[in-house]
Amino acid sequence: MPRTATRTVLVAAMLAAATTSLHAAAANDALTTVAERSGFLKTGRYDEVIAMCASFAKRYPDAVRCEEFGTTPEGRPMKLLVVTRSGAFTPAQAQAKSLPVTLIQGGIHSGEIDGKDAGFLALRQILDGEAAPGALDKQVLLFVPVFNIDGHERFGRWNRPNQRGPEEMGWRTTAQNYNLNRDYLKADAPEMQAMLKLVGTWDPLAYIDLHVTDGAKFEHDVSIQVEPVHSGDNALRPAGLALRDGVIERLAKQGSLPVSFYPSFIETDNPASGFEDAVPPPRFSNGYIPLRNRLGMLVETHSWKDYPTRVRITRNTIVNVLELVAGHGSDWRREALAADRRAQALGGQPVALDYKASDKVRDVAFRGYAYTRTPSEVSGALMTRYDETKPEVWNVKLKYDIQPSRVVEAPRGGYLVPAAQAPWVAAKLDQHGVSYRRLGAALKDAQVETFRSDKTEFAAQSVEGHQRATLSGVWKPETQNLVAGALFVPIAQSKARVVMALLEPQAPDSLAAWGEFNNAFERKEYMEDYVAEEVAREMLAKDPKLKAEFEAKINNDPAFAKSPQARLDFFYRLHSAWDTRYNQYPVVRTQQVPR
């Protein structure tokens, strides 16, 4: 029998046995889910999560607490299970015992709901001693069954048309149409603000985000990505690598075909184009958590595997993570706390804001299916069609060499946020637990660095309710006056990378990149053309050097020569009426700590 067929038979046998066992238990076990009772054909509604949370706490009073950590815009409670055999049921108790905390989250995209059902299954098995013996003695587990709860209740068939099962599922976005896995740094959604408060309170060492891919058809059934591995604190990267590779190794032994990169083709719908590894920006969970010097894992089961298979793999992943944290979490936690101390000394050091894979490639034997690429009579486009009865190996290229793509030197002092912007920026800093202080006195003739955009590009359409902006420019020394009430945000803090991700204007998910400062890059004042003509003639008459410069620009710059507005603006920009704040990023940097 072919290897793939053998594995399929074994998986089917395992699922049949598991389903039989679960059906037998369901009759008298309140801790089985709709998914288990249906043989993993269905998933339950959110009222089941509320009931299960209470039932677990009742069944295991020595190990489980059922808590709420927020309320959704539609008024639903955000449920959390705190699970441990250590007796540490509060953040203070966990810290006093030096215990690692593992946060496992399902349903950030509620159509991808494997994590909820797999999490409850794994949790019951662990608490009953059937899996990961002793793992909960050495850590605290925070289990959030569903993060996007309102989206979960937008329930229906075909909410995930590129996915096999369950029969019905929730929706990708929230009731306010936010994609929560684009919101970690900007934190617009009330749900995200509640999650960031939970993270700030408990300080989880590992944050495990459970998803399901979109994309092509192939044999690989799960991808595991962790940061820091290519990014963040250098000395913490071995811990991230050990967590990633440890889970992948265990999953492979359990019959899965895991990969360590997101299996999305470089060219959409073209397997021959290969793959490109990446570091996610901090709008994503596993891009944000490393900025806090902690371990962020993205788990993506494959959407074209059926729901029983995906739940089984997700269940295995959860158990594997908890076993690894139990075995190595104390050491990883010490290294994470050391990374906090190293972050406090980032002032004056080069810090990567973004990453990109270089052109270096390696060969990958990727297990796919036979396919054809032919023009579609429906769309007219070249379309890929897969034959799942014919497994084959695709020998393709993987861009694997990830390097920093934008690096800036961190200020030795920190950032100054003017009083006019201070209230809303302070609220954003509070959401992330970033330290700052308000200046009670004005700063006169302060030696600072300013960023003036010499080219500003606004996105043509909104993204997550924002008009994003791309700014070009550099920091330059300047003297400025700031009125009392400005914020000083020191770089000397454990969340220094979060500070830079928020306040460096060219960081990919900074406040500036999300368009929060767009007003500063809009021209508000003008000089009438006839006035500019008079001003120009006066300036030319008085300044021969300026006249020579103007004439040289006309002779050497055809676009300038042909633009009446550019020629008039040449003089307007040199006039005292010109708005010197136009295109100036409002936040400034300082190399000193203000008194």
C-alpha positions as CSV (number, residue, x, y, z in Angstrom):
1,M,0.0,0.0,0.0
2,P,1.4,3.5,-0.8
3,R,2.8,5.5,2.1
4,T,0.1,8.2,1.8
5,A,-2.7,5.6,1.7
6,T,-1.3,3.8,4.8
7,R,-1.2,7.1,6.7
8,T,-4.8,7.8,5.6
9,V,-6.0,4.4,6.9
10,L,-4.2,4.9,10.2
11,V,-5.7,8.4,10.7
12,A,-9.2,7.1,9.9
13,A,-8.8,4.3,12.4
14,M,-7.5,6.6,15.1
15,L,-10.4,9.0,14.5
16,A,-13.0,6.2,14.5
17,A,-11.6,4.9,17.8
18,A,-11.6,8.4,19.3
19,T,-15.1,9.1,18.1
20,T,-16.4,5.8,19.6
21,S,-14.7,6.6,22.9
22,L,-16.1,10.1,22.9
23,H,-19.6,9.0,22.1
24,A,-19.4,6.6,25.0
25,A,-18.2,9.3,27.4
26,A,-20.7,12.0,26.1
27,A,-23.7,10.5,27.8
28,N,-22.4,11.1,31.3
29,D,-19.8,13.7,30.8
30,A,-20.7,17.4,30.9
31,L,-17.2,18.3,29.7
32,T,-17.7,17.0,26.2
33,T,-18.4,19.5,23.4
34,V,-20.9,19.6,20.6
35,A,-17.9,18.9,18.4
36,E,-17.0,15.6,20.2
37,R,-20.6,14.4,20.4
38,S,-21.0,15.0,16.6
39,G,-17.8,13.1,15.7
40,F,-16.2,16.5,15.0
41,L,-18.7,17.4,12.3
42,K,-20.1,20.4,14.1
43,T,-19.0,23.1,16.6
44,G,-21.0,24.6,19.3
45,R,-22.2,28.2,19.9
46,Y,-20.7,30.6,22.4
47,D,-23.2,29.6,25.1
48,E,-21.4,26.3,25.2
49,V,-18.1,28.1,26.0
50,I,-19.8,29.9,28.9
51,A,-21.2,26.6,30.2
52,M,-18.0,24.7,29.7
53,C,-16.0,27.3,31.5
54,A,-18.2,26.9,34.6
55,S,-18.3,23.1,34.3
56,F,-14.5,22.8,34.2
57,A,-14.2,25.0,37.3
58,K,-16.8,22.9,39.1
59,R,-15.3,19.6,38.1
60,Y,-11.7,20.6,38.9
61,P,-12.0,23.2,41.8
62,D,-8.3,22.6,42.7
63,A,-7.1,23.3,39.2
64,V,-9.5,25.6,37.3
65,R,-10.9,29.1,37.7
66,C,-13.4,30.5,35.2
67,E,-13.0,34.2,34.8
68,E,-14.1,37.1,32.5
69,F,-11.5,39.5,31.1
70,G,-13.7,41.8,29.1
71,T,-17.0,42.4,27.3
72,T,-17.6,42.5,23.6
73,P,-19.3,45.4,21.7
74,E,-22.4,43.3,21.5
75,G,-22.3,42.7,25.3
76,R,-21.0,39.1,25.5
77,P,-18.6,38.1,28.3
78,M,-15.0,37.3,27.2
79,K,-14.3,34.0,29.0
80,L,-10.9,32.8,30.3
81,L,-10.0,29.5,32.0
82,V,-7.0,29.8,34.5
83,V,-5.6,26.3,34.8
84,T,-2.8,25.0,37.1
85,R,-2.0,22.4,39.6
86,S,0.5,24.8,41.3
87,G,-2.0,26.7,43.4
88,A,-1.1,30.0,41.6
89,F,-4.4,31.4,40.4
90,T,-3.4,35.1,40.3
91,P,-0.6,36.9,38.5
92,A,1.0,37.8,41.8
93,Q,1.0,34.1,42.9
94,A,2.5,33.0,39.6
95,Q,5.2,35.6,39.8
96,A,5.9,34.7,43.5
97,K,6.5,31.1,42.5
98,S,8.5,32.1,39.3
99,L,6.1,30.1,37.2
100,P,5.9,30.4,33.4
101,V,2.5,31.4,32.1
102,T,1.2,30.0,28.8
103,L,-1.7,31.7,27.0
104,I,-3.5,29.6,24.4
105,Q,-6.1,31.4,22.3
106,G,-8.7,30.1,19.9
107,G,-11.0,31.8,17.6
108,I,-9.3,35.1,16.8
109,H,-10.7,34.3,13.4
110,S,-13.9,32.6,14.4
111,G,-14.4,30.7,11.2
112,E,-11.1,29.0,12.1
113,I,-12.4,27.5,15.3
114,D,-10.3,24.4,15.7
115,G,-8.6,25.8,18.8
116,K,-11.8,26.1,20.8
117,D,-12.8,22.4,20.5
118,A,-9.2,21.1,20.6
119,G,-8.5,23.2,23.6
120,F,-11.4,21.8,25.7
121,L,-10.5,18.3,24.6
122,A,-6.8,18.7,25.5
123,L,-7.7,20.4,28.8
124,R,-9.9,17.6,30.0
125,Q,-7.4,14.9,29.0
126,I,-4.6,16.7,30.9
127,L,-6.7,17.3,34.0
128,D,-7.7,13.7,34.0
129,G,-4.1,12.5,33.7
130,E,-4.5,11.1,30.2
131,A,-2.0,13.5,28.6
132,A,1.0,15.7,29.6
133,P,1.3,14.3,33.2
134,G,2.7,16.9,35.6
135,A,2.7,19.7,33.0
136,L,0.3,21.9,35.0
137,D,2.4,21.5,38.1
138,K,5.1,23.8,36.6
139,Q,3.1,26.5,34.8
140,V,-0.1,28.4,34.6
141,L,-2.3,27.9,31.5
142,L,-4.6,30.7,30.4
143,F,-7.1,29.3,27.9
144,V,-9.2,31.7,25.9
145,P,-11.5,29.4,23.9
146,V,-12.8,32.2,21.6
147,F,-11.2,35.7,21.2
148,N,-13.5,37.0,18.5
149,I,-16.8,36.2,20.3
150,D,-19.2,38.4,18.4
151,G,-17.8,37.1,15.1
152,H,-18.2,33.6,16.5
153,E,-21.9,34.2,16.8
154,R,-22.2,35.4,13.2
155,F,-22.8,31.7,12.6
156,G,-23.5,29.9,9.3
157,R,-22.5,27.6,6.6
158,W,-19.9,28.7,4.1
159,N,-18.5,31.4,6.3
160,R,-15.2,29.7,5.4
161,P,-15.6,28.6,1.7
162,N,-12.0,27.5,1.5
163,Q,-12.2,25.1,4.4
164,R,-13.5,21.6,5.1
165,G,-15.7,21.6,8.2
166,P,-17.2,22.1,10.6
167,E,-20.7,22.2,9.1
168,E,-21.3,25.8,10.4
169,M,-18.8,28.3,11.9
170,G,-18.3,31.9,12.9
171,W,-17.1,34.9,10.9
172,R,-13.5,36.2,10.4
173,T,-14.1,39.7,11.8
174,T,-15.7,41.3,14.8
175,A,-19.1,42.9,15.0
176,Q,-17.3,46.2,14.3
177,N,-15.6,44.5,11.3
178,Y,-12.1,44.6,12.8
179,N,-9.7,41.8,12.0
180,L,-8.2,41.2,15.4
181,N,-5.1,39.7,14.0
182,R,-4.3,43.0,12.4
183,D,-4.9,44.9,15.6
184,Y,-2.3,44.0,18.2
185,L,-0.3,47.2,18.0
186,K,-2.9,49.8,17.0
187,A,-5.4,48.2,19.4
188,D,-8.6,49.8,18.0
189,A,-11.0,47.0,19.0
190,P,-12.4,46.7,22.5
191,E,-11.7,43.0,22.4
192,M,-8.0,43.7,21.7
193,Q,-7.8,46.3,24.4
194,A,-9.2,43.7,26.9
195,M,-6.6,41.1,25.6
196,L,-3.7,43.5,26.0
197,K,-4.8,44.2,29.6
198,L,-4.9,40.5,30.2
199,V,-1.4,40.1,28.7
200,G,-0.1,43.0,30.8
201,T,-1.6,41.6,34.0
202,W,-0.4,38.0,33.6
203,D,2.7,38.5,31.4
204,P,2.6,35.2,29.6
205,L,5.9,33.7,28.6
206,A,4.4,32.0,25.6
207,Y,1.4,33.3,23.6
208,I,-0.1,30.5,21.3
209,D,-2.4,31.7,18.6
210,L,-4.5,29.0,16.9
211,H,-5.5,29.4,13.2
212,V,-6.4,27.6,10.0
213,T,-4.8,28.5,6.7
214,D,-6.3,29.5,3.4
215,G,-4.6,28.7,0.2
216,A,-3.6,25.8,-2.0
217,K,-4.1,22.0,-1.7
218,F,-1.2,19.9,-0.5
219,E,-0.4,17.1,2.0
220,H,1.3,19.2,4.8
221,D,-1.2,19.6,7.6
222,V,0.2,22.3,9.9
223,S,2.7,25.1,10.1
224,I,4.4,26.3,13.3
225,Q,6.0,29.7,13.4
226,V,7.6,31.3,16.4
227,E,9.3,34.6,17.1
228,P,11.8,35.5,18.3
229,V,13.7,33.2,16.0
230,H,14.7,35.7,13.3
231,S,13.7,38.9,15.1
232,G,13.7,40.5,18.5
233,D,16.2,39.9,21.3
234,N,19.2,37.9,20.0
235,A,19.7,35.9,23.2
236,L,16.0,35.0,23.4
237,R,16.0,33.5,19.9
238,P,17.3,30.1,21.0
239,A,14.3,29.7,23.3
240,G,12.0,30.6,20.4
241,L,13.8,28.1,18.1
242,A,13.6,25.3,20.8
243,L,9.9,25.9,21.2
244,R,9.2,25.9,17.5
245,D,11.4,22.9,16.6
246,G,10.3,21.0,19.7
247,V,6.6,21.2,18.7
248,I,7.5,20.4,15.0
249,E,9.5,17.3,16.1
250,R,6.7,16.0,18.3
251,L,4.0,16.6,15.7
252,A,6.0,14.7,13.1
253,K,6.3,11.7,15.5
254,Q,2.5,12.0,15.9
255,G,1.9,11.5,12.2
256,S,1.7,15.1,11.0
257,L,3.6,16.8,8.2
258,P,4.5,20.1,9.8
259,V,6.5,23.0,8.2
260,S,8.2,26.0,9.9
261,F,7.0,28.6,7.4
262,Y,3.6,29.8,6.3
263,P,2.8,27.8,3.1
264,S,1.7,30.6,0.9
265,F,3.1,30.8,-2.6
266,I,5.2,33.8,-3.7
267,E,3.0,34.0,-6.8
268,T,-0.7,33.5,-5.9
269,D,-2.0,30.1,-7.2
270,N,1.4,29.1,-8.6
271,P,3.1,26.2,-6.7
272,A,6.2,26.5,-8.9
273,S,6.9,29.9,-7.6
274,G,7.9,28.4,-4.2
275,F,7.7,30.0,-0.8
276,E,9.1,32.9,1.2
277,D,9.7,32.9,5.0
278,A,9.0,36.1,6.9
279,V,8.9,37.9,10.2
280,P,5.3,39.2,10.7
281,P,4.9,42.9,11.6
282,P,3.4,43.7,15.0
283,R,-0.1,43.9,13.8
284,F,0.0,40.1,14.1
285,S,0.2,38.2,17.4
286,N,3.5,36.5,16.7
287,G,4.9,39.8,15.5
288,Y,3.8,41.8,18.5
289,I,4.5,39.4,21.4
290,P,8.3,39.3,20.7
291,L,8.4,43.1,21.0
292,R,7.6,42.4,24.7
293,N,10.5,39.9,24.9
294,R,8.2,36.9,25.0
295,L,7.5,33.9,22.7
296,G,4.8,34.2,20.1
297,M,3.6,31.1,18.2
298,L,1.3,31.0,15.2
299,V,-0.3,27.6,14.6
300,E,-1.9,27.2,11.2
301,T,-3.6,23.8,10.5
302,H,-4.4,23.3,6.8
303,S,-7.9,24.3,5.7
304,W,-8.4,21.4,3.3
305,K,-7.9,18.8,5.9
306,D,-11.2,17.8,7.5
307,Y,-12.3,19.1,10.8
308,P,-11.6,15.9,12.8
309,T,-8.1,15.8,11.5
310,R,-7.5,19.5,12.2
311,V,-8.8,19.3,15.7
312,R,-6.6,16.3,16.4
313,I,-3.5,18.1,15.2
314,T,-4.4,21.3,17.2
315,R,-5.0,19.2,20.3
316,N,-1.6,17.6,19.8
317,T,0.0,21.0,19.4
318,I,-1.5,22.3,22.6
319,V,-0.3,19.3,24.6
320,N,3.1,19.5,23.0
321,V,3.4,23.2,23.9
322,L,2.4,22.6,27.5
323,E,4.9,19.7,27.8
324,L,7.7,21.8,26.4
325,V,7.0,24.8,28.7
326,A,6.8,22.4,31.7
327,G,10.2,21.1,30.8
328,H,12.0,24.3,29.8
329,G,9.8,27.1,30.8
330,S,11.7,28.1,33.9
331,D,14.9,28.6,31.8
332,W,13.0,30.4,29.0
333,R,11.4,32.6,31.6
334,R,14.7,33.6,33.1
335,E,16.0,34.4,29.6
336,A,12.9,36.5,28.9
337,L,13.4,38.5,32.1
338,A,17.0,39.0,31.1
339,A,15.8,40.2,27.7
340,D,13.7,42.8,29.6
341,R,16.9,44.1,31.2
342,R,18.7,44.1,27.9
343,A,15.9,46.1,26.3
344,Q,16.4,48.8,28.9
345,A,19.8,49.4,27.4
346,L,18.8,49.7,23.8
347,G,19.4,53.5,23.7
348,G,22.0,54.4,21.1
349,Q,21.8,50.8,19.6
350,P,20.6,49.8,16.1
351,V,17.2,48.3,16.3
352,A,15.4,46.5,13.4
353,L,11.9,47.8,12.7
354,D,11.1,45.4,9.9
355,Y,12.4,42.3,8.1
356,K,12.5,40.8,4.7
357,A,13.8,37.6,3.1
358,S,16.8,38.1,0.9
359,D,17.2,36.4,-2.5
360,K,19.0,33.4,-1.0
361,V,17.1,30.2,-1.5
362,R,17.2,26.6,-0.6
363,D,15.5,23.6,-2.1
364,V,12.4,22.2,-0.5
365,A,10.8,18.9,-1.2
366,F,7.2,19.9,-0.5
367,R,4.5,17.3,-0.5
368,G,1.7,18.4,-2.8
369,Y,-0.6,16.9,-5.4
370,A,-0.5,16.7,-9.1
371,Y,-1.9,19.8,-10.7
372,T,-2.6,21.5,-14.0
373,R,-2.6,25.2,-14.8
374,T,-4.9,26.1,-17.7
375,P,-7.0,29.1,-18.7
376,S,-10.4,29.2,-17.0
377,E,-13.5,29.4,-19.2
378,V,-15.2,31.1,-16.3
379,S,-12.8,33.8,-15.3
380,G,-10.4,33.8,-18.3
381,A,-7.5,33.6,-15.8
382,L,-4.8,30.9,-15.6
383,M,-6.2,28.6,-12.9
384,T,-4.6,25.8,-10.9
385,R,-6.5,22.6,-10.4
386,Y,-5.3,19.9,-8.0
387,D,-5.8,16.2,-8.1
388,E,-5.9,15.0,-4.5
389,T,-5.8,11.3,-5.6
390,K,-2.2,11.8,-6.9
391,P,0.2,12.9,-4.3
392,E,3.6,14.2,-5.6
393,V,6.6,16.0,-4.3
394,W,7.1,19.6,-5.5
395,N,10.8,20.5,-5.6
396,V,10.5,24.2,-5.1
397,K,12.6,27.1,-3.7
398,L,12.2,28.6,-0.3
399,K,13.5,32.1,0.4
400,Y,14.8,31.4,3.9
401,D,17.4,34.1,4.7
402,I,15.5,36.7,6.7
403,Q,17.3,40.0,7.4
404,P,16.4,43.4,8.8
405,S,15.0,45.6,6.1
406,R,14.9,48.9,8.1
407,V,17.1,49.6,11.0
408,V,17.2,52.8,13.1
409,E,19.3,53.8,16.0
410,A,17.3,54.1,19.2
411,P,17.4,57.5,20.9
412,R,19.5,57.6,24.0
413,G,16.9,59.5,25.9
414,G,13.5,58.7,24.4
415,Y,10.6,60.4,22.7
416,L,8.7,63.6,23.4
417,V,5.0,63.8,22.5
418,P,3.8,67.4,22.4
419,A,1.0,68.4,24.7
420,A,-1.5,68.7,21.8
421,Q,-1.1,65.0,21.0
422,A,-0.4,63.8,24.6
423,P,-3.9,62.7,25.7
424,W,-4.7,60.2,22.9
425,V,-1.1,59.0,22.7
426,A,-1.0,58.4,26.4
427,A,-4.1,56.3,26.2
428,K,-2.4,54.2,23.5
429,L,0.7,53.8,25.6
430,D,-1.4,52.8,28.5
431,Q,-3.0,50.0,26.5
432,H,0.5,48.5,26.0
433,G,1.8,49.1,29.5
434,V,4.4,51.5,28.2
435,S,6.0,53.8,30.8
436,Y,6.0,57.6,30.4
437,R,5.7,60.8,32.4
438,R,4.1,64.2,31.8
439,L,6.4,67.2,31.9
440,G,5.1,69.8,34.3
441,A,7.1,72.6,32.8
442,A,7.8,73.8,29.3
443,L,11.0,72.9,27.5
444,K,12.6,76.0,25.9
445,D,15.2,75.7,23.2
446,A,15.3,71.9,23.6
447,Q,17.9,70.1,21.6
448,V,15.9,67.4,19.9
449,E,15.6,65.4,16.6
450,T,12.8,66.0,14.3
451,F,11.5,64.0,11.3
452,R,10.2,65.9,8.3
453,S,8.7,63.8,5.5
454,D,10.1,64.8,2.1
455,K,7.6,62.4,0.5
456,T,4.3,61.3,1.9
457,E,2.1,58.7,0.3
458,F,-1.4,58.1,1.5
459,A,-3.1,54.7,0.8
460,A,-5.7,54.9,-2.0
461,Q,-8.3,53.1,0.2
462,S,-8.8,52.5,3.9
463,V,-7.4,49.5,5.8
464,E,-9.0,48.5,9.0
465,G,-10.7,51.9,9.1
466,H,-7.5,53.8,8.6
467,Q,-5.9,55.6,5.7
468,R,-2.3,54.4,6.0
469,A,0.6,56.7,5.3
470,T,4.2,55.9,4.1
471,L,6.7,58.6,5.1
472,S,10.2,59.2,3.6
473,G,12.7,61.2,5.5
474,V,15.4,61.1,8.3
475,W,15.8,62.4,11.8
476,K,17.7,65.6,12.0
477,P,19.0,67.7,15.0
478,E,16.8,70.8,15.7
479,T,15.9,73.2,18.4
480,Q,12.3,73.3,19.5
481,N,10.1,74.7,22.3
482,L,7.5,72.4,23.9
483,V,4.8,73.7,26.2
484,A,4.1,72.0,29.5
485,G,2.1,68.8,29.4
486,A,4.3,67.0,26.9
487,L,4.9,63.3,27.4
488,F,8.4,61.9,27.8
489,V,8.6,58.2,26.8
490,P,11.9,56.8,27.9
491,I,13.7,54.3,25.8
492,A,15.1,52.8,29.0
493,Q,12.3,50.3,29.7
494,S,11.6,46.7,29.1
495,K,9.1,47.6,26.4
496,A,11.6,49.7,24.4
497,R,10.8,47.7,21.2
498,V,7.1,48.4,21.7
499,V,7.9,52.1,22.1
500,M,9.9,52.2,18.9
501,A,7.2,50.1,17.0
502,L,4.6,52.7,18.0
503,L,6.6,56.0,17.7
504,E,9.2,55.5,14.9
505,P,7.3,57.0,12.0
506,Q,8.7,54.5,9.4
507,A,8.0,51.4,11.5
508,P,5.4,49.2,9.6
509,D,2.7,49.4,12.2
510,S,3.5,52.7,13.9
511,L,0.8,55.2,14.8
512,A,2.1,57.3,11.9
513,A,1.9,54.3,9.5
514,W,-1.7,53.7,10.5
515,G,-2.5,57.3,9.7
516,E,-3.0,58.6,13.2
517,F,-0.9,61.7,12.4
518,N,-2.1,62.3,8.9
519,N,-3.2,65.8,9.8
520,A,0.4,66.8,10.1
521,F,1.0,65.9,6.4
522,E,-1.9,67.8,5.0
523,R,-1.3,71.4,3.7
524,K,-3.6,73.8,5.5
525,E,-2.4,77.3,4.5
526,Y,-1.8,78.8,1.1
527,M,-0.5,82.0,-0.5
528,E,-2.6,83.4,-3.4
529,D,-0.8,83.2,-6.7
530,Y,-0.9,86.9,-7.3
531,V,0.7,87.5,-3.8
532,A,3.3,84.8,-4.5
533,E,4.2,86.6,-7.7
534,E,4.8,89.9,-5.9
535,V,6.8,88.1,-3.2
536,A,8.9,86.3,-5.8
537,R,9.7,89.5,-7.7
538,E,10.8,91.2,-4.5
539,M,13.0,88.3,-3.5
540,L,14.6,88.1,-6.9
541,A,15.3,91.8,-6.9
542,K,17.0,91.7,-3.5
543,D,18.9,88.4,-3.7
544,P,21.2,87.7,-6.7
545,K,22.2,84.4,-5.3
546,L,18.6,83.3,-5.0
547,K,17.9,84.5,-8.5
548,A,20.8,82.4,-9.8
549,E,19.6,79.3,-7.9
550,F,16.0,79.8,-9.3
551,E,17.3,80.1,-12.9
552,A,19.5,77.1,-12.5
553,K,16.6,75.0,-11.3
554,I,14.5,76.1,-14.3
555,N,17.3,75.1,-16.7
556,N,18.1,71.8,-15.0
557,D,14.6,70.6,-13.9
558,P,12.1,70.4,-16.8
559,A,9.3,69.3,-14.5
560,F,9.9,72.3,-12.2
561,A,10.2,74.6,-15.2
562,K,6.8,73.5,-16.6
563,S,4.9,73.8,-13.3
564,P,3.7,77.3,-12.4
565,Q,2.7,76.1,-8.9
566,A,6.1,74.6,-8.2
567,R,7.8,77.8,-9.3
568,L,5.7,79.9,-7.0
569,D,6.1,77.5,-4.1
570,F,9.9,77.8,-4.5
571,F,9.6,81.3,-3.2
572,Y,6.7,80.7,-0.8
573,R,8.7,78.0,1.0
574,L,11.4,80.6,1.7
575,H,9.0,83.2,3.0
576,S,8.2,83.7,6.7
577,A,4.5,82.9,5.9
578,W,5.4,79.3,5.1
579,D,4.0,76.7,7.6
580,T,7.2,75.2,9.1
581,R,5.2,72.4,10.7
582,Y,3.9,71.1,7.4
583,N,5.2,67.5,6.9
584,Q,6.8,67.6,10.4
585,Y,6.0,64.4,12.4
586,P,4.8,65.8,15.7
587,V,6.7,63.4,17.9
588,V,10.4,64.3,18.5
589,R,13.3,62.3,19.8
590,T,15.8,63.3,22.5
591,Q,19.2,62.0,23.4
592,Q,18.8,63.3,27.0
593,V,16.4,62.6,29.7
594,P,14.5,65.8,30.5
595,R,14.2,67.0,34.0
